[in-house]
């Protein structure tokens, strides 16, 4: 491997740390690249028809996004051709072993730089996953432009970039460790970092940030968090500017509710002023106000396509689908007038749910269009509810659950 310290790091400590045998008992799921999320935010609910979905996992690491995407496609009967690309042989070996454990055969594994993607795996790709990669490149814009060059005109990307405010304390500690551990081999650097962490003063910003945990999970997690040689965070505005410079635009941040100032601000006079701001400025304000966003996950598409890319609840034929396997059981337990309470890294969020929540969600299966849901709810006993009243309650429910990443729309 070359003398690039980032390449050396991922050969020594593939990230995230994964045991392929764990695939026998669980599937790691998240954002980006949950297939229903991709369909909702990139393809307006309808995946490409009549041919396999072509996907690229660029900088795939040990394979979380890759395995999730391939397994979702297999489970849903979606034909897919997925290309995995990463610089690290050690990371690739783990990702390949995980795919073998699951019997996933839709993946082609490549080793190399995303800057060479046009040669290694020419597009066009319908969907590109680039999670936690660009912020480690010497030139993030060059990397994003390379990916944009192989993305189909009607395709999109799921991006994850580090955010600064929720990672408070990380960057001063990274700087301190570079002073102390520069030039040392990875194992010695790791030992020094653990020794330093054991003796930090209580005023240290890293110690006072309760939302950081990778350093406790594994050696690879500690190294990636505190010993990385190239690591820059992006604010909402900086991420938007990067995306724009690559000829793309943000279709949506995930989870949308975290990027809405009215999640945190309740004073009517302030809200009235906030609502005069453009959408991206509102998202930037929300990031500044809440202060705990560690990463930005967003779906991006070609400029001018964002409005058409995101599924519209008013479009005909769309079927709601719950994002989590345990949600139907939760839905059946919902009582009229109840609320969904969540903790968003220290920020309590209480979502008021409409009266028909339980009745609606008990029939949500990813195959039933919204008008048919109404008929099912009426047949189940809600005979006094008009379709207009049902639509109002569904809209309220959709806004709440889609905002926290629990409900999407797709064509059956």
C-alpha positions in Angstrom: 0.0 0.0 0.0 1.2 3.6 -0.6 2.6 5.9 2.1 -0.8 7.6 2.5 -1.6 7.5 6.2 -5.3 7.1 5.6 -4.7 4.0 3.5 -2.4 2.7 6.2 -5.1 3.3 8.8 -7.8 1.3 7.1 -5.5 -1.6 6.5 -4.6 -1.7 10.2 -8.1 -0.9 11.5 -10.9 -1.5 9.0 -13.9 0.6 9.9 -16.4 0.1 11.3 -15.3 -3.0 13.2 -17.4 -6.0 12.0 -17.4 -9.7 12.5 -18.9 -11.4 9.4 -20.4 -14.2 11.5 -22.7 -11.6 13.1 -24.6 -11.6 9.8 -26.3 -14.8 10.9 -28.2 -13.0 13.6 -28.7 -9.4 12.6 -28.8 -6.9 9.7 -27.2 -3.5 10.4 -29.7 -0.9 9.0 -29.5 2.9 8.9 -29.2 5.9 6.5 -28.3 6.4 3.8 -29.2 3.5 1.4 -32.2 2.0 3.2 -33.9 0.9 0.0 -37.3 2.4 0.9 -35.6 5.6 1.8 -33.8 5.6 -1.5 -37.0 5.0 -3.5 -38.7 7.8 -1.5 -36.1 10.5 -1.8 -34.4 9.7 -5.2 -37.1 8.1 -7.4 -40.4 9.6 -6.1 -41.3 6.2 -4.7 -40.7 4.2 -7.9 -37.4 2.4 -8.5 -36.2 2.1 -12.1 -38.4 -0.3 -14.0 -37.7 -3.1 -16.5 -34.0 -3.5 -15.7 -31.8 -4.1 -12.6 -31.1 -1.2 -10.3 -27.5 -0.2 -10.9 -25.9 1.0 -7.6 -22.4 2.0 -6.6 -21.1 1.9 -3.0 -18.2 4.3 -3.1 -15.8 3.9 -0.2 -17.8 1.0 1.1 -15.5 0.2 4.1 -16.5 -3.0 5.9 -19.8 -3.0 4.2 -22.7 -1.7 6.4 -24.4 0.2 3.6 -23.5 -2.4 1.0 -24.9 -5.3 2.9 -28.1 -3.5 3.8 -28.8 -2.3 0.3 -28.1 -5.8 -1.3 -30.2 -7.6 1.4 -33.1 -5.2 1.0 -33.1 -5.7 -2.7 -33.0 -9.5 -2.3 -35.8 -9.4 0.3 -38.0 -7.3 -1.9 -37.3 -9.2 -5.2 -35.6 -6.1 -6.7 -33.0 -7.1 -9.4 -29.8 -5.2 -8.6 -26.3 -4.9 -9.9 -24.1 -3.4 -7.1 -20.5 -2.3 -7.3 -18.4 -2.0 -4.2 -15.3 0.2 -4.3 -12.8 0.9 -1.5 -9.0 1.5 -1.2 -8.6 -0.9 1.7 -7.9 -4.6 1.0 -8.6 -5.4 4.7 -12.0 -3.6 4.6 -12.9 -5.3 1.3 -12.1 -8.7 2.7 -14.6 -8.1 5.6 -17.3 -6.8 3.3 -16.9 -9.8 1.0 -17.1 -12.2 3.9 -20.3 -10.6 5.2 -21.8 -10.9 1.7 -20.9 -14.6 1.6 -22.5 -15.2 5.0 -25.8 -13.9 3.6 -25.4 -15.5 0.2 -25.7 -12.2 -1.6 -24.6 -12.5 -5.2 -25.6 -9.1 -6.7 -22.3 -7.5 -5.7 -19.1 -6.9 -7.7 -16.1 -6.0 -5.5 -13.4 -3.6 -6.7 -10.4 -2.0 -5.0 -9.3 1.5 -5.9 -10.0 5.2 -5.5 -13.3 6.9 -6.2 -11.3 9.4 -8.2 -10.7 6.6 -10.8 -14.4 5.4 -10.8 -15.0 6.4 -14.5 -12.3 4.0 -15.5 -12.9 1.3 -12.9 -16.7 1.1 -13.2 -18.1 3.4 -15.8 -21.7 4.5 -15.2 -24.4 5.4 -15.4 -25.4 4.4 -11.9 -29.0 4.8 -10.7 -27.9 5.2 -7.1 -24.6 6.0 -5.4 -23.8 5.5 -1.7 -21.0 7.7 -0.4 -21.1 7.4 3.3 -18.3 8.9 5.5 -15.8 9.2 2.6 -15.6 12.7 1.1 -14.6 14.3 4.4 -11.4 12.1 4.4 -10.3 13.0 0.9 -7.5 15.5 0.1 -10.0 17.2 -2.3 -13.6 16.4 -1.4 -15.0 18.3 -4.4 -12.9 16.3 -6.8 -14.3 13.1 -5.3 -17.9 14.3 -5.5 -17.4 15.5 -9.1 -16.0 12.0 -10.0 -19.1 10.4 -8.6 -21.5 12.9 -10.2 -19.8 12.0 -13.5 -21.0 8.4 -13.3 -24.4 9.1 -11.9 -27.3 8.8 -14.3 -29.3 12.0 -15.0 -32.4 10.6 -13.2 -30.3 9.1 -10.4 -29.1 10.2 -7.0 -26.7 9.8 -4.1 -26.9 9.2 -0.5 -24.2 11.2 1.3 -22.9 11.3 4.8 -20.5 14.0 6.0 -19.3 14.8 9.5 -20.9 17.9 11.1 -18.9 20.2 13.4 -21.2 21.1 16.4 -22.1 17.6 17.5 -18.5 16.6 17.3 -17.4 19.3 19.8 -14.1 18.4 21.3 -13.0 16.0 18.6 -10.9 18.4 16.5 -8.8 19.9 19.4 -8.1 16.4 20.6 -7.1 15.2 17.1 -4.7 18.1 16.9 -3.2 17.3 20.3 -2.7 13.7 19.2 -1.0 14.7 16.0 1.5 16.7 18.1 2.2 13.7 20.3 1.8 10.7 18.0 3.0 12.1 14.6 5.2 9.6 12.7 4.3 6.6 15.0 2.9 3.3 13.7 -0.8 2.8 14.0 -0.6 0.5 17.1 1.6 2.9 19.0 -0.6 5.9 18.1 -3.6 4.0 19.4 -1.9 3.1 22.7 -0.9 6.7 23.2 -4.4 7.9 22.5 -5.9 5.6 25.1 -3.3 6.7 27.6 -4.1 10.4 26.9 -7.9 9.8 27.3 -7.3 8.3 30.7 -5.9 11.5 32.0 -7.8 14.3 30.3 -8.8 17.2 32.6 -12.5 17.5 33.3 -12.8 20.8 31.4 -11.8 19.1 28.1 -14.5 19.6 25.5 -14.3 15.9 24.3 -15.1 14.7 27.8 -18.1 17.1 28.1 -19.7 15.8 24.8 -22.0 12.9 25.8 -22.9 12.0 22.2 -19.5 10.6 21.2 -19.1 6.9 21.7 -17.0 5.3 18.9 -13.9 5.5 21.0 -15.5 3.1 23.5 -16.8 0.7 20.9 -13.6 -0.6 19.3 -10.0 0.1 18.4 -11.1 1.0 14.9 -13.7 3.4 16.3 -11.2 5.2 18.5 -8.7 5.5 15.6 -11.3 6.8 13.2 -12.6 9.3 15.6 -9.4 10.7 17.1 -6.4 9.6 15.1 -7.5 10.2 11.5 -5.0 12.2 9.5 -7.7 13.8 7.2 -11.0 14.7 8.7 -13.0 17.9 8.1 -16.6 18.6 9.1 -19.2 20.4 7.2 -22.0 22.7 8.3 -25.3 22.6 6.4 -24.1 25.6 4.4 -20.8 24.2 3.6 -22.3 20.8 2.6 -24.8 22.6 0.3 -22.0 24.6 -1.3 -20.0 21.4 -1.9 -23.0 19.7 -3.5 -23.8 22.8 -5.6 -20.2 23.0 -6.9 -20.5 19.4 -8.2 -23.7 20.2 -10.2 -26.0 18.7 -7.6 -28.7 19.8 -5.1 -30.0 18.4 -1.8 -33.3 16.7 -2.1 -33.7 16.1 1.6 -31.7 15.8 4.8 -32.3 12.8 7.0 -34.1 13.0 9.5 -36.0 16.0 8.2 -37.5 17.0 11.5 -34.0 17.7 12.9 -33.4 20.3 10.2 -36.6 22.3 11.0 -36.2 25.2 13.3 -39.8 24.9 14.6 -38.6 21.6 16.2 -36.7 23.8 18.7 -38.3 27.2 18.5 -41.9 27.7 19.7 -42.2 31.5 20.1 -44.7 32.7 17.4 -42.9 35.9 16.6 -39.6 34.1 16.0 -41.3 31.4 14.0 -42.9 34.0 11.8 -39.4 35.5 11.1 -37.8 32.1 10.6 -40.4 31.1 8.0 -39.3 33.9 5.7 -35.9 32.2 5.3 -35.1 29.9 2.4 -35.3 26.2 3.2 -31.5 25.7 3.3 -31.1 28.7 5.6 -33.7 27.2 7.9 -31.8 24.0 8.0 -28.6 25.8 8.8 -30.4 27.7 11.6 -31.7 24.4 13.0 -28.2 23.0 13.1 -26.8 26.1 14.9 -29.7 26.1 17.4 -29.6 22.4 18.4 -25.9 22.0 18.5 -25.9 18.2 18.6 -25.9 17.0 15.0 -22.7 14.9 14.5 -23.3 13.9 10.9 -25.3 15.1 8.0 -27.1 12.5 5.9 -28.7 13.8 2.7 -30.0 12.5 -0.6 -28.7 14.6 -3.5 -29.7 14.7 -7.2 -28.9 16.6 -10.3 -29.7 20.4 -10.1 -33.3 21.1 -10.8 -34.5 17.6 -10.0 -35.1 17.8 -6.2 -38.8 18.6 -6.3 -39.5 15.7 -8.7 -37.2 13.3 -6.9 -39.0 13.2 -3.5 -42.3 11.2 -3.2 -45.4 13.3 -2.9 -48.2 12.0 -0.6 -50.7 13.4 -3.1 -49.4 11.5 -6.1 -51.6 8.6 -7.2 -50.7 5.0 -6.5 -48.2 5.5 -3.7 -48.3 3.1 -0.8 -47.0 4.0 2.7 -44.4 1.7 4.1 -43.0 1.5 7.6 -39.2 1.7 7.8 -38.7 -0.5 10.8 -39.6 -4.2 11.3 -41.0 -3.6 14.8 -43.3 -0.7 13.8 -46.4 -2.7 13.0 -46.5 -4.1 16.6 -46.0 -0.5 17.9 -48.8 0.7 15.6 -51.3 -1.8 16.9 -50.7 -0.5 20.4 -51.3 3.1 19.6 -54.4 4.6 21.3 -56.4 7.6 20.1 -54.9 10.8 21.2 -51.5 9.3 22.1 -48.1 10.7 21.1 -44.7 9.4 19.9 -41.9 10.4 22.2 -38.3 10.3 21.0 -34.9 11.4 22.2 -32.8 13.0 19.6 -29.4 13.0 21.2 -30.7 14.8 24.3 -33.5 16.7 22.7 -36.9 15.3 23.7 -39.4 15.3 20.8 -43.1 14.7 21.3 -45.1 14.1 18.2 -48.8 14.3 18.6 -50.5 11.6 16.5 -54.0 11.8 15.0 -56.9 9.8 16.3 -56.8 7.2 13.5 -53.0 6.5 13.8 -53.5 2.9 15.1 -56.2 2.1 12.5 -54.1 3.5 9.7 -50.8 1.9 10.6 -52.3 -1.5 11.2 -53.1 -1.6 7.5 -49.8 -0.1 6.2 -47.9 -2.9 4.4 -46.1 -1.2 1.5 -48.6 -2.6 -0.9 -51.8 -0.7 -0.1 -52.4 2.8 -1.7 -53.7 5.6 0.4 -57.3 5.4 -0.9 -57.4 1.7 -0.2 -56.1 2.4 3.3 -59.1 4.6 3.8 -61.5 1.8 2.7 -59.7 -0.6 5.1 -60.0 1.8 8.0 -63.7 2.3 7.3 -64.3 -1.4 7.0 -62.5 -1.9 10.3 -65.1 0.3 12.1 -64.4 4.0 11.4 -67.6 4.4 9.4 -68.2 8.0 10.5 -64.9 9.3 8.9 -65.1 11.0 5.5 -62.3 10.6 3.0 -61.4 14.3 3.4 -61.1 13.8 7.2 -59.0 10.7 6.6 -56.7 12.6 4.3 -56.2 15.3 6.9 -55.3 12.7 9.6 -53.0 10.8 7.2 -51.2 14.0 6.3 -50.6 14.7 10.0 -49.4 11.2 10.6 -47.1 11.2 7.5 -45.5 14.5 8.5 -44.7 13.2 11.9 -43.4 9.8 11.0 -41.6 10.7 7.8 -39.9 13.5 9.6 -38.2 11.1 12.0 -37.5 8.5 9.3 -40.2 5.9 10.1 -42.6 6.2 7.2 -41.9 6.3 3.4 -43.9 6.1 0.2 -43.4 3.7 -2.6 -45.2 2.2 -5.6 -46.2 -1.4 -5.0 
